[in-house]
């Protein structure tokens, strides 16, 4: 409780006691992964988390650790004198309560260092697995992309060979939507244009040949028409 004397017209009329809501403190410390003590004047424990029936007994086990750092504010790494292999990290924070008479509150968090390292190692392992998973997925996707890209390049090369050999009937499109597909589409348009030009040129050559044949036929007919009268006259002469 926070206790205050109440005066009216300079006359003492009573005391005002303001109680701290324990549930609010529990909610504030609910996410803590360590043992937390709230002490008064670095001596008397008034709250602990997790809660224990005997706060003083639970707090007394950490008194030697606190004495080794002289309850200085900050983070401290201390060794357990009873168990040398056991190491703790103390997180000590002073809490200033306004208008109190020489009362100092502290929040003390006690965390076994191995638990911190265990959590760190757990996070590192998780990070390693994530990195490995991302790397495997990236390699898998890269392999699929390379195979797909390589097959498309081979199709483009085969289409170019067909066009260079005079075979212009190539598929009009190729899978994908990138620069390679644009090149293939341009090649297909070029092959179709060349095929149309060849067809037009062939038709033009055929027409020209027909015209030449018609001209030859007309010349033959003219020669025949010139030869026939002479032949008739010669025959009559011979008769």
Secondary structure, DSSP 8 states (H G I E B T S, - for coil): -EEEEEEETTEEEEEEEE---HHHHHHHHTT--SEEEEEETTTEEEEEES--S-HHHHHHHHHHHHHHTTT-SEEEEEE-SSSTT-EEEEEEEEE--TT-SS--EEEEEEEEHHHHHHHHHHHHHHHHHHHHHHHHHHHHHHHHHHHHHHHHHHHHHHHHHHHHTT-----S--SSSSHHHHHHHHHHHHHHHHHHHHHHHHHHHHHHHHHHHHHHHHHHHHHHHHHHHHHHHHHHHH-
